[in-house]
Amino acid sequence: MSNQGQGQGKVQEALALLDASAASKQITVQSDPSDPSRRAYTVPTVDGRRQMVHAQPAIDPLFGERLDLTSMVLRDVPPEPGLLLRLLKAAKDFRRVRLAMLDNHQFQLVVMASFVPDEIHEGASARLLHALREVAAVADSMERQLTSRDLE
C-alpha cells in the first residue's frame, strides 16, 4: 500500500474518532454528502459563541496525506501596517495550532492544526478533540480581537 493510501485510511480513522467524541463536548458534526472525507464541526467557545471548524484531508509532500483542521478568522485581511507582526507575536503562545494566510485573490487568515498518519491511532481521540477545540477557541478569540482592533 502506498504512503498516500495509508494516509487516507488514517484520515478516515481520525474523522471517525472525532465524530465519536464530539457530542461529549456539545460539538455538532456535519458531513459533506458529496465528499465523505470532509466534515464541518460547530464548536462551542465562550459567551455562548460557536465557531465552525472544517476537517479535511490535505496532500502532504512528506507523509502523503494529513488531516487539517481549519477555522476562518478573517476573510479579507486588511493591508494594515504592523498587523502581521502583532499576529506573529500572538501566535508564539499557541500550543498545537498555527496561523496561516490563504490567498484566493484576497488574503484570508485561518487557524489550523494538522495530524499526519503517524499521529493518528486508536488512542489519539483526546488529542484530536483537544486540537479541534483549540482551533475553534483561538479562531474565535482572534476574530473578536481583530474585529475590535485590539490585538496588543
N, C-alpha and C positions, 0 to 999 in steps of 0.2 A: 504494500500500500504506500502511496506517495505521501510525502510530508503534508501536502495540502489536503489530501483525503483524510489523514489522521486529524488535522486541524479542524476540518469541517465536522467530524464526529464529536470532537471536544467542544466546539462552539455550541452544537445542539445539546450536548450534555450540560453545559453551563446554563443555557437558557432553561432547560428543564429544572435544574436546581433553583434558579431564580424564581421561576414560576411557582414552584412548590413552596418556597419560603416567603413569598411576597405578602400573602394575606396576614402573616403573623405580625407585620408592621403596618397594616392598613394600606398597603400598596396595591393598586389595581393594575391588572395586566391586560393589554390589548394586543392581540396577534394581528399580523398583516395577512389578510386572506390570500393575497397574490404572492406572498413570499414568506413561507413558514420559518425562515431563518432570521426574521426581524420581529422585534417587539417594541411596544411603547409602554412604559411604566409610569403611572401617575403616583408620585411620591409625596406624602405629607412633609411639610417643612415646619416653619414657625408661624405663630399667629394665624393658624388656620389656612395658611397658604399651601399651594400644591405646585410641584414642579414636574414637568414632563422630561423623562429620560428615555432616550432611544438606545436600544441594544441591537447591534448588527455585526455580522462578520465583516472583516476587512482583510485584504491581501497584505501579507507581511513578508518582506523580502527574505528575512532570516528564518522564520518559523512556518512559512507557507500561508497561514491564516491566524487571525487572532479575533477575540471578541472586543469590540469597542462599545463603551457606554458613554453617550454624549448628551449634553443638555445645552441648549442655546441660552446665552446670556444677553447678547445684543446683536440684532440683525444688521445694523448699519453702523459700524464703529466710526465715530467722528474723527476727522484728522486733527485731533486736539494735541497741541504740544505737551509733552510730559505724560500723556495718558499711558503710553507703553511702559514707561519707567515705573509709574505707580502700579500698573498691573503686575509687572515683574516683581516689584517689592512685595506685593500682597501674596504672590504665588510661592515665595520662599518658605512659607509656613505650611504649605499643603503637604499632606502625608502621602496619599495614594493617587490623587488626581493631579492633572496638569491643565494649563490653559493652551488653547490653540486658536489660531486665526485661520479661518477658511475664506477663500476668495472665489466667489461666483459672481464676478463683476462688482462686488462690494465686499468690504471686509466684514466678516461675521466672527464674533467672539464666542467660543464654546468652552465648556469644561468637559474634560474627558478622563476616563480611566480605561486601561486595556489589560486584557488577560491573554497570554499566549498558551498554547496547548499544554505545556508542562505545568502550568499553574492551575489547570482545571482537572479536578479529581473528585471523588465522592465526598471527601471531607472539606471541600472548598466552598460549600454553601454559605457559611458565615462570612467569609472574606468577600464573596461576590455580593452578598446582600449589603455588607458594610460599604463597599465601594459604590454601589448603586445609590445608597442613601447619602454618601459623602458628595458624589457628583451633584445630586439634587440640592443639598444644603449649600454647597459652595456657589453653585449657579444662582440660587435664589438670593443669597447674601450679596453676591457681586451685582446682580441685576438691581437689587434695591439700592445699593451704594451708587451705582452708575447713574441710575435714574434720578437720584437725589443729588448727584455731583459731589459725593463725599467719599472719596477713595483714599483718604490720607491715613 
